[in-house]
Structure formats: structure tokens, C-alpha cells
Amino acid sequence: MPRPLPSSRYSLSNIAATPSPPALTIKSAIPSLLFGLRLWASVCLALYVAYWLQLDNAYWAGTSAAIVCQPRLGASLRKGWFRMVGTIVGAVFIVVLTACLPQQRTAFLLILALWVGACALMATLLQNFSSYAAALAGVTAMIIAGDQLGSVGGANGQVFFFAYTRASEICIGIVCAGVVLASTDVGDAARRLVALVADITAEIMHQLAFTLSRAGPAAPDSRAIRRELIRRVIALEPVIDEVIGESSRLRAHSLILYAVVNRLIEALASWRTVAVHLKEAPDWARRDAASVLHRLPRDLYTAPPGRVSADTSEFIQLRERYDALARTLIAMPALTPSLRLLADHTAQALAGISAAVNGLVLLVDGPALRIPRSAGIRLRVPDWLPAYINATRAVVTIGIVELLWVATAWPNGAQAMTFAAVGVTVFAPRDDQAYASTMRYMVGVVLTVACAAIAKFALLPGLSTFTALSITMGVFLVPLGALAAQPWQSATFAAAAVIFTPLLTPENQMSYDSQQFYNTALATVIGIGAAALSFRLLMPLTPATRSRRLLALTLWDLRRLATAPIPRTADHWRDVAANRLSVLPDDAEPLQRAQLVAALSMGTEIVRLRRIARRLGLTSSVADVLEALAQGRSDSATEYLAALDNALASRRNDAPGASDVMRARGSILVISEGLSQHGEYFDDEA
């Protein structure tokens, strides 16, 4: 048996971050200060262009520039693009709605509330900046509706003009922010993603080899390391979005990058299957593990798969090595089901790592392999209930604010509706953190009211040039932007930086009406407060409830997989299970995470076993197993699996289909071990 591998340099003892020394404090603050300057420059450029075009409400251009500014270049460009999409969709909708219901105030307001609810639903179902675009479609419709509605909610027939003007102002802000950011920041998302993926793949490979080398009861428990790696893999998605935002070339191959996350999760699931099998392995199983490990080149699991500065040829060679090793292990002759299981699942882990390296090839400007057709764009919904709750909350909240507006004829009611829409669409996808995020946003608004009041009534009245206006705004925007880029209370200061411009309302002809200013500030606070109150009255699902639902839905899908027509591949099931694992709350219990990974592995083995059984003429025997699984009878399923394994073991090793027989026995072994370890979960009522 090969000598044990050294402990991983990524083990849990090394995961905790080392505090930065005091000498690096000023150095670490420089990027934040640069972001504050970029934010200020973006807002000023947007205002200058809007003034030059003599737009009515130039501050919307400045506000949009502030909104899309992010500390990372890729995130800013990506957010700007999706904000533009959401703005256009919302503007088109409100124009169509006004054309269909020009004189029907009640129906107009009702459908407007339903539209915001639909946007909240889509914002919950979609992810990352796609979710933001869906939320902005509702917010934009509310902004334009507020422009054209009277004090009691009657359309005034100028919707097309308002839609065109507001959309133009918003798009000007987006473009100006993109110009400033792209000209002052080269972006490093691709380099960071290469480093992250290289570290994760190196760790998975190292831990897999370590598991093979230390089989038996004395092997260290690797579950905590797997959980940490799953967290790191899921955290790749925002970085992938940044990479796509920075490069138009990579945007055309985005499916290859998005596939990296699911393929790495599959590699972790395969490693988990190997670890579970070897935990209580007898001596002959340890010899099987040594046989598999012997076929892995030592340099492949003792060194990272590539350096950040590696050229394309190194990654291509590495990808080819992983693919060749996976093919070798799949074709490896096996005399025991244990050896077949270890060889196949090690090959699956290598295939997942190869897909990740394929993404590295693309990132360093190389010819990546074509993505499988099954990895096309699909809307995979982990759980519909949170989306329905968020949609219901949005409709009710907007409806109540609309009634308050109509009943009181409050001139600033439209702005309260707008910020209520912001709260119930933008923050709703954050689930149990939605209320806290909304409250931090409100604190930022209150902070900005004080800053904007000082700027508007103490500094600006004595100034008359655009340069003076820009300097005055910089006094507040630069420090707010720098604080927003810091980890401490970043959401609060980001909200303050965004709200500063609309509260200041810089225009060609400045107005210094204090009553109007404080009415606007009050409407903003009431709108955000209404959204915060809605999260308390109709609370999101708790993390514990979401975890239980995700497990129950996965179990229901697994049972349906056992009885539905045999799929061509297990790709769809793996994507569904990996998606559920990616949205599992951080507060989920370790056992729940392990059960979800076990379900992922079991579903893959069910598909494989059903396909092999059809070739071997054992469909009826396998049907008994699957029926017991579908009914939640793990004891009966285990008995049927043992009988099926005995029937397969009685076949001659040199008979036709001998490789299928051994592979089927390996799948039986995986399913049996999964039922033995998590029988209570698989017997539960989904």
C-alpha cells in the first residue's frame, strides 16, 4: 500500500483567515478610496451629460450611475447591463398598461401591484444579476407610474414621454458609470477565478487520494472539509458573473463557466461515496483502494493543477491527463464490486475536475471543449414556495401603499410606492436576511438625509457652477463610497451613497424648498419602512424550514426518478440536486447537507442501475427495488438489493456483459450503503 499522504495544506486548521497586521491597514484602504473616487466621477459625468442634454430630472442619471458602481469592475458592468434590461422591460410594460387602461384607475393600480408581485417572484427564482433585472422591471414601472399619476392615482396620458425620459436618464447613468469604471480599472476577475478553481480542484484531488490511502476505521473524518469545499464551490458563482461582465469573449461561452460549479459538486459527491465506502472497509477493500491509488500519478495529487500564471498549453495537457485517467479507471478490470465502485467514482471525480480545468483553459484564452447539450440554459427551481410568498408580500404591500396614497392624496405617495417596491423586490430574495437588509438600507437613508440636508441647504446655495456642485458632492460621495467598499456595514453605506443623489435632486434650476426636501425624505423612509414591516408581518421561511423543504423535495424527486421512464443520462438529476445543494442555507445541519449529497449520489446510481438492468434483462428484479425505494421502505429495498446482488454474483465472470454485471453490483453497493447510513431520511414522508 502506498505510504500515507501528507495532511492537506487546505485542511480546516488552515481555513481560518489570519488577521491583517496593523501596518497593512492604510494599504488595504487604498482600493476602497479609489472606489469612492470612481463612484464620484461616475455620478458627476452622468449629471454633466444629463445637464448637457437638458433632461428634466438629471438626478436619475446620477442615481443610476451610483447604483451600478461596484467595487469590482465585472460586477459593475454586469449589474449595469441587467439594470438596463430591467429598465427597458419595466418601461415597455407601463406604456402598454397605460394604453390598455387609460381611464380605469382601480384596474391600473391593481395590475401595477400584480406586476410588482410577478417581478418579486421572478427575482426569487432567478439568481445573481438576473434576479436584479427582474426586480428592476418592477421598480422602473413604479417610477414611471409615479411620474404620470396624479395625487390620487389618475393617469395623465404622458406615459410614453415619461417612459422615454426616465429610461434615457437611467441608461445614461449606466453608460457613464461603465465608461469611468472601465477606463480606470482593468479588472482581475478572471485571474481570481483561475486561482480559486485551481485551489479547489487541487484540494479535491488531494483529499480524494488521501482518502484512498487511509482507508479503514482509523481514517480521519473528512466531512467538515467537504462542507467547506462545497461552500467555496458555491461561492464561485458571483465571481463567474464578474468574469462574464469583464469579457465579451467569455460571455459567449458562459455555459462552460457555469458548468464548473455543478461539475465540482459532482466531484465532491463522488469523493463522498468513496469515503463512505472505505470508512468501515475490510482488508480486501483497502487493497482495492490501493490498486486505484496506484493508477494515479503522484504529482497529480501533491501539486496544484496549475499556477495562476500558467499558459494555455499546461491547462490543456492537464485536462487531457484527467480525461485519460478517467477513461483508464472506467476500463480498469475489476474482480470485486468494491473495486468497481472505487474505480468508477474516482473516474467521476476526475471527470468533474476535468470540466473545471476546461473552464481554466477558457479563462487563459485557450480553446475550451464544447459544453454538452444537456448543460443548456434552464430554469431549475429548488423550491417554489419562497417565490410565492415573496410575490404575495409584494402585491399586498404595494396595494396597501397605493390605498394610503389615494386615501390621503399625499403628493409624495408615488415615491413611497417606489421605495416600497425596491424593498419587496430587491431584498426579498435574501430570505431570512431580507428584514435585516431592509433595515440597514433604512439606516443608510436616514444617514443620507442628514448629509443631503447639509449639502443642499448649507453648501450649495452659495455656489452656482457645475464644478462647485461636483466638489460638494465629492465631499460626501467619496467617503460614503469608500466605506461601502469596506466589509463593516457595507450595505448601510452603499444605500447612503445611492440615495444621496435623489435626495439632493441636483437640477439645472436648483430648488431649495426645505418642505419638499423633507417630504421626499419622509416618503423614502415610509416606503422602505413599509417593506421592512411586510417582512415582519409575512415572514420568509426560516432556514430550518427551507432546509427541511429542500430535503423533502429532493426525496420526492428521487422517488419519482425511481419510477419514471428511464432518462437518457443522469445529467438532469445531478443538476437538480446540485442546485438544491447550492441554495441550502448556511445554517443547515451537517447531517442535512450529508443527506442531500447522499441523495445526489443515489439518484445517479439509480439511473445507472436501471439502464444496466435493461441490458441484462433484470428489469423486473430492479423494479422491486425501486418500488420499495419509492414507497420509503429501505429495509425491503436493502433485502431486494442483496438478492439482486446474489443473482448477479452467480453469473460467470467471462460471460457476455460481465463488465455490466460488476458495474451493476457497484451501484447496488452504493445504494445499499446510502440506505444504511441515511435510512431514516429515505424512509421519511416527503
N, C-alpha and C positions, 0 to 999 in steps of 0.2 A: 504494500500500500504506500502511495506517495506520502512523504512527510507532510505534517500539517502546515497549512498556510499561515503566514503571519496575520495578526489581527488587522482589521481594516483601518486605514487612515481616515475613514469616514464613519467610524463607529460612534455610538451615542456619546461616548466621553468627549468626542471632538466636535459634537454638533453645536453645543452652546457657544455663542459668539463671545469673543473676548472684548471687554470694554476698550474703547479707544483711549489712548493716552491723552492727557490734557494738552500736550504740545500740538496735537493734530486738530484741535477744536477750530482754530481760525481757518486752517486749510480746508476742513470739511464744510465750513460756512461759505466758502467762495462760490461753489456751484449754486447754492441757494440764492446768493446775492445776484449772480448772473441771471438766474431765472426771474428774479424780481425786476431786473433791468429789461429783460426781454418782454415781460408782461407789460411794463410801462410803455415801451416802444411800440408794441403791437396795438395797444389801446389808442395811443396818440396818432399813429399812422391811420388807423381806421377812422378816427374822428376827423382827421385832416381831409381824407378822401370824401367822407360824407359831407363835410362843410363845402368842399370844392364843388360837389355835385348838387349842393343846396337841397339836401334831403330834409324832410320835415323834422324827424326825430333822429338826429345823428347819434344820439347816445346808444341806440340799439346796435349800431355798428361797433362802438367801443365795448358794449356789454358782450357781444358775441365773440369779439377778439379775446376778452378776458376769460370767457368760459372755455374756449378751446385750448388756451395755453396750458400746457402740462410740463412738469419738469423734464420729461423725456420727449425727444423730438418725434419718435414714431407714434407715441400715444397722442401727441398734439395733432399731427397730421391725420391720423386715423379718426380721432374724435371730430375734427373739423369736417372730414368727408361725410361721416354719418350724421352730423348735425345738419349739414346741407341737405342730405337726403330726407331727413325727418322734417325739415323746414318746408321743403317743396311739397311733400305729401300732405302735411297739415294745411298748407295754403290752398292746395287744389281742393281738398275736402271742404274747407269752409266756403270757398267760392261756389262749389256745387250745391252745398247745403242751402246757402242763401238763395241761389237761383231756383231751387225746388220749393222753398218755403219763405217767400219774400215777405208775407204779411201774417204769418202764423207764429206768433211769439212763443206760445207754450210749446208747440211741437219743435220749434227751433231749439229752445233751451233744453228740452228733453233729449233730443237727438245729440246735441252737443255733449251733454253729460254721458250719454251712452258711448259716444266716440272716445271720450277720455277713458272710460272704463275699458273699451276694447284696446286702447293703446297701453293701458296698465297691464292687461292680460298678456299682450304680445311682449311687453318689456320684461315680464316674468319668464316667459317661455324662451326668449332669445338670450344670448349671452354676450358679455363684454360690450363692445360699442354698438353692436346690432340692437341690443336692449336699449341703449341710449337713444338711438334713432327712433325706435318705436315710441319711447316716452316723449321725445321732442315733437313728434307728429301731433300728439295731444296738446302739448304746451303751445305750439305755434298756432293751432286752431283757436285756442283760448285767447292768445294775444290779439289775433286779428279780429276775433269776435268782440273783444273788449274795445277795439278801436271803432267799430262800426255800430255798436249797440248804444242806445240812449241810456239815460239814467234809470229807466225801468225796463230795459231789455227789449227795445224795438229796433229792428234793422233799419238802417237809413239808406240803403241802396248803393253805397260806395265801396262795397266789399272788394271788387276787383282792384280798385285803386289802392286800398289799404293792403291787400294781399301782395300786390306787386311791390309796393313801397317797403313793407316790412321784410319780405323775402330778400329784396335787394340789399337792404341795410344789414341784414344778418349775414348774407353771403359776402358782402364787402368786408365785414369784420373777420369772417373765416379766412378769406384770401389774404388779408393784410397780416393776420397772425401767422399764417403759413409762410408768407414771404419773409417776415422778420425771423422766425424760428429757423427756417431752412437756410437762411443766409448767415446765421450766427452760431449754428450748431450742426456738426457733421453727423451726429447720431452714432451710437455704439450698440444698438440692439442686436445686430447680427453677431457681433463679437461676444456679447454677453450670452446669447443663446447657444453659441458654439461651446463656450466654456461650461455652461450649465448642463447641456446634453452630454458633453464629453465626461464630466464628473459623474453624472448619474449612471451612464452606461458602464463606466469603469467600476463603479461601486456594485452594480447588479452583477456584473461578471465576476468580480472578486468574491462577493458573498455566495454566489452560486457554487463556485469552485471550493470555497471554504466549507460549504455545507456538504459537498461530495467527499471532501477529505476528512470530515469529522462526523461521520455517520454513527448513530447509536444514541443511547440514553444520555451519555455524557456530553453530547453536542450542546453548545451554548444556544440559548433561546434567541432566535433571530426575528421574532415578531415585532419587537419595538423598532428595529432597524427597517423592516419592511414598511411599517406605518409611516416612519419619517420619509422614506423614499417615495411613497405614494403621495405624501404632502408635497414634496419637491417636484414630482412629475406634474401634479395638477397645477402647481404654481407656474408652469411653463406657458400656459395658455395666454396670459396677458403679455408676456414677452414676445410670443409668436405674433400677437396682434401688432405690437410695436414694430417688429421686423417687417411685416407686410406693409405697415404705414410708411416705412422709410424707403422701400424699394418697389418700384413698379415691376421690375423683373420677377421678384419673388411673389408679388401679388398674383401673377398668372399661374403660379404653381403652389398656391396656398394650401391645397388639399394634401400635398406631400408633407407640409409642415404640421398641419393639424393632425395628420395620421400619427405623428411621432408620439403624441400623448397616449393614445389608445394602445399603440403597439408596445410602449414601455410598460403600461399597466398589465398587458397580457404577459410580458416577460416576467413581471413580478409575480403574477398568478402562477406561472409555470414554476418559478423558483419556490413558491409556497408549496406546490404539490410535491416537489422533490423533498423539501424539508419535512413535510408531514409524513411522507412515506419512510424517510430514513430515521425519524425520531426514535422509533421503537424497533429499528431494523435488526433482524438476526445477522449472524456472521455472513451467511451467503449473500444477503442484500448489501452488506458493506463491501463485499468483493465486487458485486455488480457496480456499486458506486465508484470503486477504484478503477474498474475497467472503463467506465465512461470518462472519468477524470484523466485517465492515461491518454485519451484521444484529443484532449485539449492542449494546445501548445501553452507552455508555462508563461511565455511572455505576453499571452493574450489576457491573462487574468491577474498579472502582477504589475501591469503598467496601464496608464490611461489609454483609451483608444485613439487619441490624437491630441496634439498640442493645439492651443488656440492659433498659433502661427503656422500650423501645418498647411501644406499646399494640397491642391485637389487630388493629386496622384496618391498621396498617402491615405486619404479617406477612401478613395475608390478601391485601393488594394485591401484596405481593412474591411470594407463592405464585402468584397469578393471572398475574403477569408472566412467571414462569418457565414456567408451563404454556402460555401464549400463544406465547412464543418457541419452545418445543419443537414446538408444532404448526406454527408458521411454517417452521421448518427442515425438518420432515418433509415438508411440502407444497412446499418450495422446488424449482423445476425444476432439473435437473442434466443437463448435456450430457456429463459425464465420470464414470467410476466413482470417481475421486478426490474430486470434489466431492460425490458422493452419500455416500461414506464419511464425509467430514468433517462434512457436514450431519447425517447420521443419528446419528453418535456424539456430536456436540456436543449434539444433542437428547436423547440418552440421559443424558448428564451433567446436563443441565438438569432432566430428569425426576427423577433421583436427588436433586439439590439441592432440588427442589420437595417431594419426600417428606420431606426433613429439615426444611424450613421448615414443612411441615404439622405436624410434631411441635412446632415452636416455637409455632405457633398454639394447639395444645392446652395447652402449658405456661403460656401467658399468659391462660388461661381463655377461649379462643375456640372456635368450632365447627370442629373438625378434620374433614377429609373422612373418609369411611368407608374402612376398610382393605380392600384386595382380599381376596377369599375365599381366594386361594392363600396368604395370609400367616397362616393359622391356626396353632395350636399343633401342632407336630410334633417328634418326637424324631429329630433328624438326628445320626447318629453318625459323626464323622470317621474313627475307627479303633476297631474292637472289641478289638484285641489288648491295649492297656494296661488296659482294663477287666477282661479275662480274667485278666491277670497279677495285678492287684490283688485280684481275688476269690480266686484260688488262694492268694496270700500270706496273706490274712486267714483262710481256712479252716485252713491249715497252722499258722499262728501260734496261733490260738485253740485248736486241737486240742492242740498241744504244751503250752500253759499249763494246759489242762484236765487232761492226763495228769499234769503236775507236781503239780497241786493234789490230785488223787485219790491219787497215789502217796505224797505226803508228809503228807496230812491237815492241811495248813497252814491255820490259821484265817483268815488274810488272803489266801488264794488267790483268793477271789472278787474282791477289789479289784484284784489283779494282772491278772485276766482283764478287768476293766472298763477299765483304762487301756491294756492291750494292744489292746482293741477301739477305743479312742479313737485310738491311733496308726495302726492299719492301715485305718481308715475315714476319719477326718477329714483325715489328712495324705497319704494315698495319691494323691488326685487331683493333687497338686503334682508328680508325675512325678520328674524328676531332683532336685528340691528337697525331696523328701519326707524323705530321711535328714537333711539339714541342719535342716529344720523340726522334726523329732522330737528331734534333739539340743539345739536351742535350747529346746524345751519341757522337756527333762530338766534343763537348766541352771536354768531357771526353777523347777522343782520343788525342786531342791537348795537354791536360794536361799530358797525359801519355807519349807523345813524349818527353817532357822535362824531365820527371822522368827517362824514359828508357835511354835517352842520357847521363844523369849524371851517372847512374849506369854502363852503358856499356863502356863509354869512360873515366870516371874519377875514378871509383872504381874498376871495375873488372880486368883491365889489370895487376894490381899488385898482383892479387890473383890467386891461382891455385888449391885449394881444393874445394870439394863439400860443406864442412861446411862453407867456406868463401862465396861461391855463395849463400847458403841458408840465411846466415845472411844479406848479401847485399840485397837480395830480400825481406827479412823481414822488412828492413828499410822502404821500400815503400809499401809493400802489407798490413802490419798490420794497418798503419793509413788509407790507402785507404779503406780497408775492414771495419774498424770501422766507417769511415764517410759514407760508403754505407749503413750501418745499421741504420743511423740516418735519420729522416724524411726530413731534409733540403738537397735538391739537391741530393737525394739518387741515382737517375738514372745516374747522371753525374759521381759520384764516383764509382758506380758499373761498369760502362763502363770502367773507368780508371783501375779498378782492373782486369778486364777481359783482356783488350788489353795490359797490361803491359808485360805479358809473351811472347806473339808472337812478340812484338816489340823488346824485349830483345833477343829473339831467343837463349836461352841457349842450347848449344850442347856439345857433347863430345870434339870436337875440335872447340873452340870458334873462331868466325871471328869478327874482329874489323874494318871492312870496313865501313867507315862513309858514303860513297856514296851509298852503298847498303842499309844501315840503313835508310837514308833519302828518298831514292826511295821507300822503303817499307812503310814508314810513309806517304809519299805523295799518294801512291796508296790507302792506307786505307782511308785517308781523301777524296780523289776523289770519291771512291766508296760510302762512306756514303753521301758525298755531292750530288752525282747523285741521290741517293734515296730521299734525302731531296728535291731536285729540282723537282723530279717527283711528290711529294705530293703537290707542288705548281702549277705545270702545269696541272695535272689531279687530282683535289682536291677531297677529300672524301665528302660524303654527309654531309651537315650541320646538327647539332642536330635538328633544326626546321624541316628540310626536312625529316629526319629519323622518327621523331615523327609523322608527317603527314602520311607518308607511312605506318607505323605500325598501325595507326588507320584505314587507308583505307583498308589495307589488312585484318585486323580483321573484319571490317564491311563486306567485301566481303565474308570472310569465314562464318560469321554469317548468311548472306543471303543464302549462299549455304547450310548451316546446316538446314535452314527452309524448303528447297525444296528437299533436297537429301533424299535417303532412311533413315528410322529411325535407328539411331545407337543403339546398344545394351545398352550402357551406355554413360554417358556424360564425361567419363574419358578422352577420346582423346581431346575433345573440351577444357576441363579445362586445360589440359597440354599445348595445343597450345596457349591459351590466357595467361596462367601464364608465358609461355616462352617469349611472346611478352612483357609482363609487366616487366619481369626481364631485358630486354635489352633496355627498354625505356630510352632515355638519361636523365641524371640528370637535364638538362636544360629544360626539357619538362614542359609545363604549368600545374598547378594543375588541370585545367579543363580537359586537355587531359588525365591525369592519371585517373581522376574520370570516364571519358568516357570509358576508356579501362576496368576498373573494372566493370562498368555497363554492358558492352558487355559480360564480363565473366559470370556475374550472369544471364543475359538474355538468353544466349545460353544454360546454364544449365536448365533454366525453359522451354525453347522451347522443349528440348529433353523430359523432364518430361511430359509436356502437350501433346505432340504428342503420347507418349506411353499410357497415361491415356485415351486420346480421342479414341484410337483404342479399348480399352477395353469397353468404354462406348458407342461405336457406333456413335461418333461425329466427325469422321474423316473429313467429308465434311465441317462441320462448322469451324473446326480448320484450314482446308486448305485455307479458305477465309482469315483468319487472317494472316497466314504465307505468302500467296501470296502478301498481302498488305505490309507486312514487307520486303519481298524480293524486292519489287518494290520501296521501300523508301517512302511509303505513311503512315506515322504514324497516321495522323488524321483518315484515313479509318480503319487502324488496331485498333485504340482505339475504334471506333464505333463497329467494329465486336467483339472485346473483351467484350464490355459492353453487347451486345446482347447475346453472349455466356454465360456470367455470369448470365444474367437473366434467360436463359433457364435452367441452372444448378440449380439456386436458387429455381425454381419451383418444383424441384423433392423433394420427401418426404425424411425426414431425416432417416427414418427407412427402406427405400428401399434398395435392394441389391446394393452394390457398393457405399454406402453413404460416406465411407471414401475417396474413389477415387474422388467423386464429390467435397468434401471440399478441398482436396489437389489440384485438378484442379483449383478451384476458388482462392486458394492461389497463384498458378502460374500465373493466369490471373492478380491478383493484383500486383505481382512483375513486370510483363511485362508492365502493364499499367503505373505504377509509373516510370519505366525506360523511357518509351516513353515521359511521361510528363516532366521529368526532363532534358532529353537529346534528345528531338525530332529533333533538328537541325542536330545533329550528325547522328542519324539513318536515316534521310532523305537525307543525303549527297550522292553525286555521288562518289562511291568507285572507 
